[in-house]
Amino acid sequence: MSPPYPVNPPLAEPKGINLINVIHLGPEIREGGVSQSFVCISCMHCVDAPCIRSCPTSAIYKDSETNITLVNRERCIGCRSCLWVCPFGAPSFGVEGKLLLCDICIDRIKEGKKTACEAACVARAIITATPEEIAEMKARKASKRIAQA
């Protein structure tokens, strides 16, 4: 039986599986069928990120070009203050106790490519875009639903 995800994504170079926490819900029997879902919890790259303000060593910072939240792991002391203030509970820590943070594949984005997750997702459930672009996509989707009703 093959896994429900691409084993060797053709367009992606994944950096690791610990950067995004995945919560598996189910399987459960609902309305005569089996249902399961997955909730991904990753860094939301907040505009006014509380983790940046709480970090005592300034290990967490924003990339000036892309506004992506990044971590300098050499400066991280593993105090976990970022975890306490993150409203999403996104920070995770590696075996050495230092912060692991999804950088939204900053190198790929700077090259004009999709993130590894977006490129690998055959269901097109993962989209990397600005809040304005996402709002526009949702508005178009809502318009289509209204037009079809």
LONUPA-66182 format. One record per atom (N, C-alpha, C): residue in one letter; residue number from 1; atom name; x negated, y negated, z negated. Coordinates in Angstrom, 3 decimals, padded with zeros to 6 digits. Atoms other than C-alpha are relative to their C-alpha. Layout:
BEGIN
{'A' NUM 'CA' {X Y Z}},
...
# end
This chain:
BEGIN
{'M' 1 'N' {-000.844 001.181 000.000}},
{'M' 1 'CA' {000.000 000.000 000.000}},
{'M' 1 'C' {-000.889 -001.243 000.000}},
{'S' 2 'N' {000.831 001.198 -000.089}},
{'S' 2 'CA' {-001.424 -003.384 000.927}},
{'S' 2 'C' {000.471 -001.048 -001.008}},
{'P' 3 'N' {-000.360 001.037 000.969}},
{'P' 3 'CA' {-001.518 -006.324 -001.516}},
{'P' 3 'C' {000.871 -001.071 000.647}},
{'P' 4 'N' {-000.900 001.022 -000.544}},
{'P' 4 'CA' {001.025 -009.155 -001.143}},
{'P' 4 'C' {-000.697 -001.324 000.289}},
{'Y' 5 'N' {000.760 001.205 -000.269}},
{'Y' 5 'CA' {-001.738 -011.648 -000.385}},
{'Y' 5 'C' {-001.122 000.359 000.960}},
{'P' 6 'N' {001.088 -000.321 -000.930}},
{'P' 6 'CA' {-004.474 -011.950 002.229}},
{'P' 6 'C' {-001.269 000.376 -000.765}},
{'V' 7 'N' {001.199 -000.458 000.688}},
{'V' 7 'CA' {-007.507 -009.955 001.077}},
{'V' 7 'C' {-001.216 -000.767 000.502}},
{'N' 8 'N' {001.101 000.756 -000.590}},
{'N' 8 'CA' {-009.923 -011.658 003.458}},
{'N' 8 'C' {000.574 -001.176 000.776}},
{'P' 9 'N' {-000.613 001.119 -000.699}},
{'P' 9 'CA' {-008.418 -015.063 004.249}},
{'P' 9 'C' {-000.900 -000.479 001.142}},
{'P' 10 'N' {000.818 000.336 -001.161}},
{'P' 10 'CA' {-009.587 -015.989 007.746}},
{'P' 10 'C' {-000.573 -001.411 -000.012}},
{'L' 11 'N' {000.459 001.384 -000.051}},
{'L' 11 'CA' {-009.947 -019.734 007.159}},
{'L' 11 'C' {-000.506 -000.523 -001.330}},
{'A' 12 'N' {000.296 000.480 001.337}},
{'A' 12 'CA' {-010.906 -019.883 003.502}},
{'A' 12 'C' {-001.331 000.521 -000.514}},
{'E' 13 'N' {001.188 -000.418 000.729}},
{'E' 13 'CA' {-014.016 -019.727 001.378}},
{'E' 13 'C' {000.292 -000.215 -001.477}},
{'P' 14 'N' {-000.389 000.211 001.390}},
{'P' 14 'CA' {-012.568 -019.240 -002.129}},
{'P' 14 'C' {-001.200 -000.111 -000.926}},
{'K' 15 'N' {001.086 000.206 000.944}},
{'K' 15 'CA' {-014.746 -020.431 -005.004}},
{'K' 15 'C' {000.137 000.881 -001.227}},
{'G' 16 'N' {-000.160 -000.847 001.172}},
{'G' 16 'CA' {-013.299 -018.177 -007.693}},
{'G' 16 'C' {001.445 000.056 -000.433}},
{'I' 17 'N' {-001.391 -000.175 000.387}},
{'I' 17 'CA' {-010.128 -016.925 -009.283}},
{'I' 17 'C' {000.338 -000.656 -001.325}},
{'N' 18 'N' {-000.298 000.592 001.290}},
{'N' 18 'CA' {-010.446 -018.650 -012.655}},
{'N' 18 'C' {000.326 -001.484 000.070}},
{'L' 19 'N' {-000.256 001.429 -000.123}},
{'L' 19 'CA' {-009.915 -022.169 -011.310}},
{'L' 19 'C' {001.482 -000.333 -000.065}},
{'I' 20 'N' {-001.447 000.194 000.042}},
{'I' 20 'CA' {-006.156 -021.734 -011.130}},
{'I' 20 'C' {000.593 001.128 -000.831}},
{'N' 21 'N' {-000.663 -001.001 000.830}},
{'N' 21 'CA' {-004.181 -019.968 -013.840}},
{'N' 21 'C' {001.325 000.374 000.659}},
{'V' 22 'N' {-001.237 -000.474 -000.617}},
{'V' 22 'CA' {-001.372 -017.826 -012.433}},
{'V' 22 'C' {000.781 000.796 -001.039}},
{'I' 23 'N' {-000.878 -000.695 000.922}},
{'I' 23 'CA' {001.519 -016.758 -014.627}},
{'I' 23 'C' {000.956 000.839 000.836}},
{'H' 24 'N' {-000.842 -000.938 -000.744}},
{'H' 24 'CA' {003.340 -013.689 -013.323}},
{'H' 24 'C' {001.285 000.227 -000.792}},
{'L' 25 'N' {-001.305 -000.190 000.629}},
{'L' 25 'CA' {007.055 -013.597 -014.159}},
{'L' 25 'C' {000.722 001.139 000.701}},
{'G' 26 'N' {-000.692 -001.140 -000.579}},
{'G' 26 'CA' {008.796 -010.292 -013.622}},
{'G' 26 'C' {-000.948 001.156 000.189}},
{'P' 27 'N' {-001.255 -000.106 -000.739}},
{'P' 27 'CA' {009.469 -008.024 -011.957}},
{'P' 27 'C' {001.185 000.261 -000.932}},
{'E' 28 'N' {-001.234 -000.230 000.723}},
{'E' 28 'CA' {013.041 -007.994 -013.173}},
{'E' 28 'C' {001.110 000.268 001.008}},
{'I' 29 'N' {-001.133 -000.288 -000.877}},
{'I' 29 'CA' {016.289 -006.708 -011.746}},
{'I' 29 'C' {001.009 -001.113 -000.185}},
{'R' 30 'N' {-000.940 001.110 000.023}},
{'R' 30 'CA' {018.547 -009.606 -010.844}},
{'R' 30 'C' {000.929 000.122 001.198}},
{'E' 31 'N' {-001.013 -000.076 -001.053}},
{'E' 31 'CA' {021.790 -009.411 -008.858}},
{'E' 31 'C' {-000.228 001.176 000.939}},
{'G' 32 'N' {000.157 -001.216 -000.782}},
{'G' 32 'CA' {021.065 -005.876 -007.721}},
{'G' 32 'C' {-001.317 000.125 000.739}},
{'G' 33 'N' {001.292 -000.058 -000.672}},
{'G' 33 'CA' {017.560 -006.646 -006.469}},
{'G' 33 'C' {-001.129 -000.250 -000.983}},
{'V' 34 'N' {001.172 000.225 000.832}},
{'V' 34 'CA' {014.074 -006.838 -007.858}},
{'V' 34 'C' {-000.560 -001.382 000.321}},
{'S' 35 'N' {000.491 001.364 -000.180}},
{'S' 35 'CA' {012.754 -010.333 -008.404}},
{'S' 35 'C' {-001.262 -000.204 -000.825}},
{'Q' 36 'N' {001.179 000.407 000.740}},
{'Q' 36 'CA' {009.382 -011.673 -009.421}},
{'Q' 36 'C' {-000.483 -001.318 000.566}},
{'S' 37 'N' {000.528 001.271 -000.483}},
{'S' 37 'CA' {007.693 -015.017 -009.187}},
{'S' 37 'C' {-001.332 -000.283 -000.671}},
{'F' 38 'N' {001.312 000.371 000.489}},
{'F' 38 'CA' {004.340 -016.601 -009.773}},
{'F' 38 'C' {-000.021 -001.507 -000.170}},
{'V' 39 'N' {000.119 001.429 000.262}},
{'V' 39 'CA' {003.693 -019.985 -011.336}},
{'V' 39 'C' {-001.486 -000.313 -000.105}},
{'C' 40 'N' {001.404 000.398 000.008}},
{'C' 40 'CA' {000.340 -021.569 -010.593}},
{'C' 40 'C' {-000.170 -001.248 -000.848}},
{'I' 41 'N' {000.302 001.158 000.830}},
{'I' 41 'CA' {-001.108 -023.932 -013.139}},
{'I' 41 'C' {-001.432 -000.399 000.315}},
{'S' 42 'N' {001.331 000.489 -000.334}},
{'S' 42 'CA' {-004.013 -025.976 -011.880}},
{'S' 42 'C' {-000.071 -001.489 -000.283}},
{'C' 43 'N' {000.196 001.423 000.235}},
{'C' 43 'CA' {-005.449 -029.430 -012.278}},
{'C' 43 'C' {000.877 -000.794 000.965}},
{'M' 44 'N' {-000.884 000.828 -000.817}},
{'M' 44 'CA' {-002.951 -032.010 -011.054}},
{'M' 44 'C' {-000.695 -001.293 000.460}},
{'H' 45 'N' {000.786 001.161 -000.415}},
{'H' 45 'CA' {-005.689 -034.645 -010.567}},
{'H' 45 'C' {000.767 -001.293 -000.262}},
{'C' 46 'N' {-000.821 001.142 000.430}},
{'C' 46 'CA' {-003.630 -037.198 -012.494}},
{'C' 46 'C' {-000.657 -001.330 000.337}},
{'V' 47 'N' {000.510 001.339 -000.300}},
{'V' 47 'CA' {-003.976 -040.839 -011.506}},
{'V' 47 'C' {-000.696 -000.577 -001.235}},
{'D' 48 'N' {000.566 000.487 001.264}},
{'D' 48 'CA' {-004.577 -041.818 -015.142}},
{'D' 48 'C' {-000.230 001.220 -000.889}},
{'A' 49 'N' {000.220 -001.303 000.613}},
{'A' 49 'CA' {-006.021 -038.488 -016.300}},
{'A' 49 'C' {-000.411 -000.109 -001.469}},
{'P' 50 'N' {000.350 000.056 001.411}},
{'P' 50 'CA' {-005.971 -038.097 -020.094}},
{'P' 50 'C' {-001.267 000.786 -000.331}},
{'C' 51 'N' {001.209 -000.787 000.256}},
{'C' 51 'CA' {-008.763 -035.520 -019.889}},
{'C' 51 'C' {-001.259 -000.847 000.161}},
{'I' 52 'N' {001.160 000.870 -000.214}},
{'I' 52 'CA' {-011.156 -038.167 -018.581}},
{'I' 52 'C' {-000.217 -000.878 -001.228}},
{'R' 53 'N' {000.105 000.868 001.180}},
{'R' 53 'CA' {-010.387 -040.477 -021.509}},
{'R' 53 'C' {-000.428 000.767 -001.248}},
{'S' 54 'N' {000.275 -000.761 001.223}},
{'S' 54 'CA' {-010.693 -037.675 -024.077}},
{'S' 54 'C' {-001.375 000.663 -000.020}},
{'C' 55 'N' {001.284 -000.713 -000.070}},
{'C' 55 'CA' {-014.005 -036.187 -022.898}},
{'C' 55 'C' {-001.098 -000.814 -000.690}},
{'P' 56 'N' {001.007 000.768 000.747}},
{'P' 56 'CA' {-016.696 -037.239 -025.417}},
{'P' 56 'C' {-001.329 -000.170 000.729}},
{'T' 57 'N' {001.275 000.090 -000.721}},
{'T' 57 'CA' {-019.549 -036.680 -022.945}},
{'T' 57 'C' {000.153 -000.577 001.398}},
{'S' 58 'N' {-000.296 000.509 -001.349}},
{'S' 58 'CA' {-017.898 -038.207 -019.849}},
{'S' 58 'C' {-000.330 001.028 001.085}},
{'A' 59 'N' {000.260 -001.058 -000.975}},
{'A' 59 'CA' {-018.283 -034.847 -018.111}},
{'A' 59 'C' {001.083 000.039 001.077}},
{'I' 60 'N' {-001.111 000.003 -000.953}},
{'I' 60 'CA' {-014.891 -035.313 -016.395}},
{'I' 60 'C' {000.103 -001.395 000.589}},
{'Y' 61 'N' {-000.014 001.295 -000.681}},
{'Y' 61 'CA' {-014.668 -038.073 -013.810}},
{'Y' 61 'C' {000.775 000.097 001.306}},
{'K' 62 'N' {-000.681 000.064 -001.301}},
{'K' 62 'CA' {-012.954 -039.173 -010.585}},
{'K' 62 'C' {-001.028 -000.243 001.089}},
{'D' 63 'N' {000.817 000.261 -001.178}},
{'D' 63 'CA' {-014.652 -038.953 -007.209}},
{'D' 63 'C' {000.471 -001.320 000.592}},
{'S' 64 'N' {-000.375 001.341 -000.458}},
{'S' 64 'CA' {-014.705 -042.536 -005.961}},
{'S' 64 'C' {000.588 -000.015 001.407}},
{'E' 65 'N' {-000.481 -000.028 -001.386}},
{'E' 65 'CA' {-014.023 -041.576 -002.339}},
{'E' 65 'C' {001.382 000.643 000.133}},
{'T' 66 'N' {-001.235 -000.767 -000.171}},
{'T' 66 'CA' {-011.175 -039.071 -002.757}},
{'T' 66 'C' {000.966 -000.116 -001.174}},
{'N' 67 'N' {-000.779 000.098 001.242}},
{'N' 67 'CA' {-009.890 -039.805 -006.295}},
{'N' 67 'C' {000.320 001.376 -000.591}},
{'I' 68 'N' {-000.154 -001.345 000.539}},
{'I' 68 'CA' {-010.192 -036.076 -007.056}},
{'I' 68 'C' {-000.722 000.062 -001.341}},
{'T' 69 'N' {000.608 -000.163 001.316}},
{'T' 69 'CA' {-010.891 -035.189 -010.690}},
{'T' 69 'C' {-001.039 001.110 000.071}},
{'L' 70 'N' {001.114 -000.948 -000.055}},
{'L' 70 'CA' {-014.251 -033.437 -011.033}},
{'L' 70 'C' {-000.619 000.158 -001.383}},
{'V' 71 'N' {000.700 -000.214 001.267}},
{'V' 71 'CA' {-016.392 -032.046 -013.844}},
{'V' 71 'C' {-001.480 000.236 000.259}},
{'N' 72 'N' {001.440 -000.235 -000.008}},
{'N' 72 'CA' {-020.133 -032.238 -014.370}},
{'N' 72 'C' {-000.247 001.041 -001.090}},
{'R' 73 'N' {000.105 -001.101 000.964}},
{'R' 73 'CA' {-020.636 -028.840 -016.026}},
{'R' 73 'C' {-001.260 -000.080 -000.850}},
{'E' 74 'N' {001.204 000.159 000.814}},
{'E' 74 'CA' {-024.117 -029.786 -017.224}},
{'E' 74 'C' {000.273 -000.896 -001.206}},
{'R' 75 'N' {-000.336 000.907 001.100}},
{'R' 75 'CA' {-022.581 -032.527 -019.380}},
{'R' 75 'C' {001.061 000.569 -000.936}},
{'C' 76 'N' {-001.088 -000.588 000.793}},
{'C' 76 'CA' {-019.653 -030.395 -020.627}},
{'C' 76 'C' {-000.581 000.753 -001.200}},
{'I' 77 'N' {000.444 -000.692 001.215}},
{'I' 77 'CA' {-020.132 -029.222 -024.230}},
{'I' 77 'C' {001.014 001.054 -000.455}},
{'G' 78 'N' {-001.004 -001.022 000.308}},
{'G' 78 'CA' {-017.044 -026.979 -024.240}},
{'G' 78 'C' {000.851 -000.304 -001.214}},
{'C' 79 'N' {-000.764 000.383 001.196}},
{'C' 79 'CA' {-015.224 -028.942 -026.974}},
{'C' 79 'C' {001.499 000.222 000.159}},
{'R' 80 'N' {-001.403 -000.257 -000.341}},
{'R' 80 'CA' {-011.853 -028.350 -025.241}},
{'R' 80 'C' {000.956 -001.163 -000.299}},
{'S' 81 'N' {-000.898 001.147 000.219}},
{'S' 81 'CA' {-010.534 -031.850 -025.942}},
{'S' 81 'C' {000.875 -000.232 001.233}},
{'C' 82 'N' {-000.775 000.148 -001.236}},
{'C' 82 'CA' {-009.398 -031.915 -022.295}},
{'C' 82 'C' {001.216 000.918 -000.007}},
{'L' 83 'N' {-001.104 -000.958 000.068}},
{'L' 83 'CA' {-007.244 -028.844 -022.907}},
{'L' 83 'C' {001.101 -000.511 -000.923}},
{'W' 84 'N' {-000.983 000.503 000.962}},
{'W' 84 'CA' {-005.535 -030.487 -025.893}},
{'W' 84 'C' {000.830 -001.142 000.556}},
{'V' 85 'N' {-000.734 001.170 -000.500}},
{'V' 85 'CA' {-004.546 -033.610 -023.961}},
{'V' 85 'C' {000.655 000.211 001.361}},
{'C' 86 'N' {-000.565 -000.233 -001.333}},
{'C' 86 'CA' {-003.678 -032.099 -020.564}},
{'C' 86 'C' {001.479 000.366 -000.127}},
{'P' 87 'N' {-001.434 -000.305 000.088}},
{'P' 87 'CA' {000.124 -032.216 -020.153}},
{'P' 87 'C' {000.392 001.277 000.744}},
{'F' 88 'N' {-000.296 -001.197 -000.786}},
{'F' 88 'CA' {-000.078 -029.216 -017.795}},
{'F' 88 'C' {-000.693 001.248 -000.538}},
{'G' 89 'N' {000.743 -001.143 000.527}},
{'G' 89 'CA' {-002.408 -026.983 -019.836}},
{'G' 89 'C' {-000.903 000.616 001.043}},
{'A' 90 'N' {000.744 -000.504 -001.155}},
{'A' 90 'CA' {-004.543 -026.677 -016.723}},
{'A' 90 'C' {-001.454 000.371 -000.269}},
{'P' 91 'N' {001.416 -000.344 000.147}},
{'P' 91 'CA' {-008.126 -026.649 -018.016}},
{'P' 91 'C' {-000.215 001.443 -000.429}},
{'S' 92 'N' {000.406 -001.341 000.403}},
{'S' 92 'CA' {-009.716 -023.229 -018.214}},
{'S' 92 'C' {-001.513 -000.034 -000.168}},
{'F' 93 'N' {001.407 000.015 000.362}},
{'F' 93 'CA' {-013.141 -022.285 -019.436}},
{'F' 93 'C' {-000.655 001.303 000.401}},
{'G' 94 'N' {000.755 -001.165 -000.440}},
{'G' 94 'CA' {-015.768 -019.917 -018.084}},
{'G' 94 'C' {-000.596 000.754 -001.169}},
{'V' 95 'N' {000.576 -000.845 001.045}},
{'V' 95 'CA' {-017.648 -017.241 -019.987}},
{'V' 95 'C' {-001.008 -000.750 -000.856}},
{'E' 96 'N' {000.958 000.783 000.782}},
{'E' 96 'CA' {-020.244 -019.805 -021.077}},
{'E' 96 'C' {000.684 -001.100 -000.807}},
{'G' 97 'N' {-000.759 000.948 000.812}},
{'G' 97 'CA' {-017.464 -021.907 -022.632}},
{'G' 97 'C' {000.154 -001.383 000.591}},
{'K' 98 'N' {-000.091 001.315 -000.634}},
{'K' 98 'CA' {-017.638 -024.794 -020.174}},
{'K' 98 'C' {001.213 -000.079 000.914}},
{'L' 99 'N' {-001.201 000.265 -000.787}},
{'L' 99 'CA' {-014.736 -026.354 -018.284}},
{'L' 99 'C' {-000.145 000.470 001.444}},
{'L' 100 'N' {-000.143 -000.345 -001.414}},
{'L' 100 'CA' {-013.719 -024.832 -014.969}},
{'L' 100 'C' {001.169 -000.826 000.511}},
{'L' 101 'N' {-001.040 000.885 -000.502}},
{'L' 101 'CA' {-011.695 -027.226 -012.857}},
{'L' 101 'C' {000.098 000.138 001.510}},
{'C' 102 'N' {-000.211 -000.055 -001.445}},
{'C' 102 'CA' {-010.164 -026.824 -009.414}},
{'C' 102 'C' {-000.314 -001.371 000.581}},
{'D' 103 'N' {000.368 001.281 -000.624}},
{'D' 103 'CA' {-011.738 -029.519 -007.253}},
{'D' 103 'C' {000.697 -000.203 001.340}},
{'I' 104 'N' {-000.783 000.049 -001.236}},
{'I' 104 'CA' {-009.170 -029.048 -004.463}},
{'I' 104 'C' {-000.907 000.131 001.228}},
{'C' 105 'N' {000.939 -000.231 -001.115}},
{'C' 105 'CA' {-012.058 -027.877 -002.260}},
{'C' 105 'C' {-000.473 -001.319 000.601}},
{'I' 106 'N' {000.397 001.352 -000.415}},
{'I' 106 'CA' {-013.454 -031.411 -002.085}},
{'I' 106 'C' {-000.906 000.021 001.229}},
{'D' 107 'N' {000.891 -000.067 -001.165}},
{'D' 107 'CA' {-016.162 -030.352 000.400}},
{'D' 107 'C' {000.796 000.252 001.280}},
{'R' 108 'N' {-000.840 -000.287 -001.168}},
{'R' 108 'CA' {-013.530 -028.927 002.771}},
{'R' 108 'C' {000.843 -001.214 000.368}},
{'I' 109 'N' {-000.828 001.182 -000.262}},
{'I' 109 'CA' {-011.300 -031.997 002.403}},
{'I' 109 'C' {-000.823 -001.092 000.667}},
{'K' 110 'N' {000.867 001.022 -000.599}},
{'K' 110 'CA' {-014.205 -034.319 003.197}},
{'K' 110 'C' {-000.360 000.339 001.442}},
{'E' 111 'N' {000.246 -000.438 -001.374}},
{'E' 111 'CA' {-014.761 -032.236 006.361}},
{'E' 111 'C' {001.264 -000.020 000.849}},
{'G' 112 'N' {-001.262 000.046 -000.723}},
{'G' 112 'CA' {-011.096 -032.688 007.313}},
{'G' 112 'C' {000.706 001.343 000.077}},
{'K' 113 'N' {-000.611 -001.327 000.001}},
{'K' 113 'CA' {-010.228 -029.033 006.593}},
{'K' 113 'C' {001.046 000.096 -001.102}},
{'K' 114 'N' {-000.954 -000.306 001.058}},
{'K' 114 'CA' {-007.388 -027.592 004.516}},
{'K' 114 'C' {-000.764 000.602 -001.180}},
{'T' 115 'N' {000.600 -000.682 001.144}},
{'T' 115 'CA' {-008.123 -026.347 001.014}},
{'T' 115 'C' {000.019 001.497 000.264}},
{'A' 116 'N' {000.046 -001.456 -000.184}},
{'A' 116 'CA' {-008.965 -022.650 000.739}},
{'A' 116 'C' {001.353 000.622 -000.316}},
{'C' 117 'N' {-001.318 -000.550 000.371}},
{'C' 117 'CA' {-005.645 -021.954 -001.011}},
{'C' 117 'C' {001.026 -000.252 001.093}},
{'E' 118 'N' {-000.970 000.344 -001.045}},
{'E' 118 'CA' {-003.622 -023.776 001.645}},
{'E' 118 'C' {-000.270 000.804 001.272}},
{'A' 119 'N' {000.345 -000.750 -001.210}},
{'A' 119 'CA' {-005.507 -022.084 004.479}},
{'A' 119 'C' {000.332 001.482 -000.138}},
{'A' 120 'N' {-000.230 -001.423 000.215}},
{'A' 120 'CA' {-005.065 -018.639 002.913}},
{'A' 120 'C' {001.467 000.354 -000.211}},
{'C' 121 'N' {-001.392 -000.284 000.344}},
{'C' 121 'CA' {-001.369 -018.969 002.025}},
{'C' 121 'C' {000.838 000.212 001.266}},
{'V' 122 'N' {-000.756 -000.325 -001.208}},
{'V' 122 'CA' {000.507 -017.168 004.785}},
{'V' 122 'C' {001.461 -000.437 -000.094}},
{'A' 123 'N' {-001.394 000.431 000.182}},
{'A' 123 'CA' {003.862 -018.226 003.295}},
{'A' 123 'C' {000.149 -001.517 000.101}},
{'R' 124 'N' {000.039 001.462 -000.051}},
{'R' 124 'CA' {002.884 -021.909 003.567}},
{'R' 124 'C' {000.661 -000.625 -001.233}},
{'A' 125 'N' {-000.549 000.494 001.257}},
{'A' 125 'CA' {003.876 -022.376 -000.074}},
{'A' 125 'C' {-000.922 -001.016 -000.656}},
{'I' 126 'N' {000.968 000.926 000.579}},
{'I' 126 'CA' {000.746 -024.373 -000.856}},
{'I' 126 'C' {-000.299 -001.093 001.015}},
{'I' 127 'N' {000.247 001.149 -000.863}},
{'I' 127 'CA' {000.425 -027.842 000.602}},
{'I' 127 'C' {-000.827 -001.006 -000.793}},
{'T' 128 'N' {000.815 001.022 000.628}},
{'T' 128 'CA' {-002.283 -030.345 -000.231}},
{'T' 128 'C' {000.289 -001.310 000.723}},
{'A' 129 'N' {-000.363 001.288 -000.599}},
{'A' 129 'CA' {-001.086 -033.898 000.355}},
{'A' 129 'C' {000.066 -001.056 -001.084}},
{'T' 130 'N' {-000.159 001.098 000.956}},
{'T' 130 'CA' {-000.749 -037.280 -001.265}},
{'T' 130 'C' {001.432 000.037 -000.539}},
{'P' 131 'N' {-001.372 000.048 000.520}},
{'P' 131 'CA' {002.298 -037.916 -003.475}},
{'P' 131 'C' {000.978 -000.617 001.003}},
{'E' 132 'N' {-000.859 000.638 -001.001}},
{'E' 132 'CA' {003.696 -040.165 -000.736}},
{'E' 132 'C' {000.350 000.971 001.124}},
{'E' 133 'N' {-000.244 -000.979 -001.064}},
{'E' 133 'CA' {003.305 -037.438 001.912}},
{'E' 133 'C' {000.947 001.097 -000.471}},
{'I' 134 'N' {-000.883 -001.035 000.543}},
{'I' 134 'CA' {004.965 -034.870 -000.351}},
{'I' 134 'C' {001.421 -000.529 -000.129}},
{'A' 135 'N' {-001.335 000.604 000.109}},
{'A' 135 'CA' {007.874 -037.252 -001.062}},
{'A' 135 'C' {000.658 -000.094 001.368}},
{'E' 136 'N' {-000.535 000.098 -001.363}},
{'E' 136 'CA' {008.286 -037.785 002.691}},
{'E' 136 'C' {000.447 001.374 000.511}},
{'M' 137 'N' {-000.370 -001.363 -000.419}},
{'M' 137 'CA' {008.301 -034.011 003.348}},
{'M' 137 'C' {001.288 000.437 -000.683}},
{'K' 138 'N' {-001.213 -000.379 000.743}},
{'K' 138 'CA' {010.923 -033.489 000.629}},
{'K' 138 'C' {001.215 -000.761 000.534}},
{'A' 139 'N' {-001.106 000.795 -000.541}},
{'A' 139 'CA' {013.060 -036.316 002.045}},
{'A' 139 'C' {000.459 000.577 001.334}},
{'R' 140 'N' {-000.361 -000.600 -001.292}},
{'R' 140 'CA' {012.943 -034.755 005.535}},
{'R' 140 'C' {000.751 001.312 -000.199}},
{'K' 141 'N' {-000.643 -001.286 000.279}},
{'K' 141 'CA' {013.860 -031.353 004.096}},
{'K' 141 'C' {001.423 -000.212 -000.518}},
{'A' 142 'N' {-001.334 000.310 000.530}},
{'A' 142 'CA' {016.798 -032.862 002.170}},
{'A' 142 'C' {000.904 -000.491 001.111}},
{'S' 143 'N' {-000.785 000.508 -001.130}},
{'S' 143 'CA' {017.958 -034.688 005.307}},
{'S' 143 'C' {000.496 001.126 000.880}},
{'K' 144 'N' {-000.392 -001.143 -000.825}},
{'K' 144 'CA' {017.993 -031.434 007.270}},
{'K' 144 'C' {001.110 000.792 -000.683}},
{'R' 145 'N' {-001.051 -000.735 000.722}},
{'R' 145 'CA' {020.041 -029.708 004.545}},
{'R' 145 'C' {001.324 -000.737 000.071}},
{'I' 146 'N' {-001.226 000.805 -000.056}},
{'I' 146 'CA' {022.558 -032.566 004.519}},
{'I' 146 'C' {000.618 000.057 001.387}},
{'A' 147 'N' {-000.482 -000.039 -001.385}},
{'A' 147 'CA' {022.810 -032.545 008.316}},
{'A' 147 'C' {000.625 001.345 000.338}},
{'Q' 148 'N' {-000.529 -001.337 -000.284}},
{'Q' 148 'CA' {023.461 -028.797 008.332}},
{'Q' 148 'C' {001.284 000.295 -000.776}},
{'A' 149 'N' {-001.192 -000.274 000.843}},
{'A' 149 'CA' {026.213 -029.013 005.683}},
{'A' 149 'C' {001.277 -000.408 000.677}},
# end
